[in-house]
Amino acid sequence: DAGVIQSPRHEVTEMGQEVTLRCKPISGHNSLFWYRQTMMRGLELLIYFNNNVPIDDSGMPEDRFSAKMPNASFSTLKIQPSEPRDSAVYFCASSLSRLAGTTDTQYFGPGTRLTVL
Amino acid sequence: DAKTTQPTSMDCAEGRAANLPCNHSTISGNEYVYWYRQIHSQGPQYIIHGLKNNETNEMASLIITEDRKSSTLILPHATLRDTAVYYCIAATTGTASKLTFGTGTRLQVTL
């Protein structure tokens, strides 16, 4: 399996521009997670989906951020408009979530390094 | 999810065992102990997890105390490639396990 695929790997944009990050989870996985990592705040969970439905978006910083999962094999994280403080590495992870009482190992993608000038 | 406490950093000589401690004194009965690591500039990588029994896989061993208030990750023969930040996480089970990453332990393996 190719693992979790993220694109682009690097993105440099100017303040005010729209940014779209993409993620393809591991085939057969039914949960998908978006994380953000910065030096100041570490690794933070932004939102996660189960069976394409958003379960918890409490980590999304503000309305400028939105995430979608139109099908089981694709998700996007959009920032509009982008700001310099959004500069970070954004990771996508997927897992196979089963019944309650079981554990779900998350597999992470390589990340997208976003720089907003 | 229970909060975990780890030392900020540790050193280990190559070839020796690396023992990384983690305190999770408020862990609840249905929370597992997960260990992930993050090698510089890469996404976190799953290592091992356990509930109350000791666990071993090809990467590491996990020793959980009987009261489940602490655990130790053991890398039996550390190599330079094991230099990374190691995260200990207590996570509930369910339809989607939510991981809360702390600051982890930065392990430096030296020659």
Interface residues (C-beta under 8 A of the other chain):
Chain A: V4 S31 F33 Y35 G42 L43 E44 L45 Y48 N50 I55 D56 F91 A93 S95 S97 L99 A100 G101 T102 T103 D104 T105 Q106 Y107 F108 G109 P110 G111
Chain B: N30 Y32 Y34 Q38 S41 Q42 G43 P44 Q45 Y46 H49 Y87 A91 T93 G94 T95 A96 S97 K98 L99 T100 F101 G102 T103
